[in-house]
Amino acid sequence: MSTPRDDDALSWGGDDDPTLDVGDKRSVEREPSEMPPREAGSVRAPAPKADAPTREAGTSRTPAPKVEARPVASDKDEDAIHSAPLGNVGLVGIGMVAATFVLFAVGWLIAGFRLRGLGLPIPDVTVLALTIGAALAPLVWFVAVLALTRGWRTWQRFLLLVLGILLLVPWPFLSLGVSA
């Protein structure tokens, strides 16, 4: 038999704090009419048909009022189902991808300024504009993927980020190396 003092060694203070819960919040709350029955033996009464006429004693036929059908799930509900909060691994992965894109931006800047010093028959203003555009491309890709794919699954977001890494490699920096 364990004492409460023995159980203290198996837990941290504040374990029951609800703000620390990083569990999966994928369930969408439904309205009571959309909830499945709780017990296997319970049966719901069928909903009355909207178009069926009703008869009351001593009255003539009058149609029942029409009931509008509500959509089962909206787009926001589906986004809430698909987008789960990033865990620790996801946040570290996003940080590593962000660092890669920052290094790519620096690589494009260094490569552009090296190309400017090679004496190419291109005006300096053009080389400078292209260098700035090339340096901003990895940063814009990263921000655009994170902003535009907010409701997507995590693996889809990482796939687009990896595609950006493959497309935006600073090839002039890698091909010129330190010799130029």
For each residue, the residues with C-beta under 8 A, 3 or more apart:
1:
2: 6 7
3: 6 7
4: 7 8
5: 8
6: 2 3 9 10
7: 2 3 4 10 11
8: 4 5 11
9: 6
10: 6 7
11: 7 8 15
12: 15
13:
14: 17 20
15: 11 12 20
16:
17: 14 20 21
18: 21
19:
20: 14 15 17
21: 17 18
22: 85 87
23:
24: 84
25: 80 84 85
26: 80 81 84
27:
28: 73 77 80 81
29:
30: 34 35
31: 34 35
32: 35
33:
34: 30 31 72
35: 30 31 32
36:
37: 40 42 43 44
38: 42
39: 42
40: 37
41:
42: 37 38 39
43: 37
44: 37
45:
46:
47:
48: 52 64
49: 52 64
50: 64 65 66 67
51: 63 64 66
52: 48 49 64
53: 61 62 63 64
54: 61 62 63 64
55: 59 61
56: 59
57:
58:
59: 55 56 62
60:
61: 53 54 55
62: 53 54 59
63: 51 53 54
64: 48 49 50 51 52 53 54
65: 50
66: 50 51
67: 50
68:
69:
70:
71: 74
72: 34
73: 28 77 78
74: 71 77 78
75: 78 79
76: 79 80
77: 28 73 74 80 81
78: 73 74 75 81 82
79: 75 76 82 83 151
80: 25 26 28 76 77 83
81: 26 28 77 78
82: 78 79 151 152 153
83: 79 80 150 151 152 153
84: 24 25 26 154
85: 22 25
86: 90 91 94 154
87: 22 90 91
88: 91 92
89: 92 93
90: 86 87 93 94 154
91: 86 87 88 94 95
92: 88 89 95 96
93: 89 90 96 97 158
94: 86 90 91 97 98 146 161
95: 91 92 98 99
96: 92 93 99 100
97: 93 94 100 101 142 158 161 162 165
98: 94 95 101 102 142
99: 95 96 102 103
100: 96 97 103 104 165
101: 97 98 104 105 138 139 141 142 164 165 168
102: 98 99 105 106 138 139
103: 99 100 106 107
104: 100 101 107 108 138 165 168 169 170
105: 101 102 108 109 135 136 137 138 139
106: 102 103 109 110 135
107: 103 104 110 111 170 173 174
108: 104 105 111 112 131 134 135 137 138 170 172 173
109: 105 106 112 113 131 135
110: 106 107 113 114 170 173
111: 107 108 114 115 131 134 170 172 173 176
112: 108 109 115 116 127 128 130 131 132 134 135 172
113: 109 110 116 117 131
114: 110 111 117 118 172 173 176 180
115: 111 112 118 120 127 131 172 176
116: 112 113 120 124 127 128 131
117: 113 114 180
118: 114 115 180
119:
120: 115 116 127
121:
122: 126 127
123: 126 127
124: 116 127 128
125: 128 129
126: 122 123 129 130
127: 112 115 116 120 122 123 124 130 131
128: 112 116 124 125 131 132
129: 125 126 132 133
130: 112 126 127 133 134
131: 108 109 111 112 113 115 116 127 128 134 135
132: 112 128 129 135 136
133: 129 130 136 137
134: 108 111 112 130 131 137 170
135: 105 106 108 109 112 131 132 138 139
136: 105 132 133 139 140
137: 105 108 133 134 140 141 168
138: 101 102 104 105 108 135 141 142 164 168
139: 101 102 105 135 136 142 143
140: 136 137 143 144
141: 101 137 138 144 145 164 167 168
142: 97 98 101 138 139 145 146 161 164
143: 139 140 146 147
144: 140 141 147 148
145: 141 142 148 149 157 160 161 164
146: 94 142 143 149 150 157
147: 143 144 150
148: 144 145
149: 145 146 152 156 157 160
150: 83 146 147
151: 79 82 83
152: 82 83 149 156 157
153: 82 83 156 157
154: 84 86 90 157 158
155: 158 159
156: 149 152 153 159 160
157: 145 146 149 152 153 154 160 161
158: 93 97 154 155 161 162
159: 155 156 162 163
160: 145 149 156 157 163 164
161: 94 97 142 145 157 158 164 165
162: 97 158 159 165 166
163: 159 160 166 167
164: 101 138 141 142 145 160 161 167 168
165: 97 100 101 104 161 162 168 169
166: 162 163 169
167: 141 163 164
168: 101 104 137 138 141 164 165
169: 104 165 166 174
170: 104 107 108 110 111 134 173 174
171: 174 175
172: 108 111 112 114 115 175 176
173: 107 108 110 111 114 170 176
174: 107 169 170 171 177
175: 171 172
176: 111 114 115 172 173 179 180
177: 174 180
178:
179: 176
180: 114 117 118 176 177
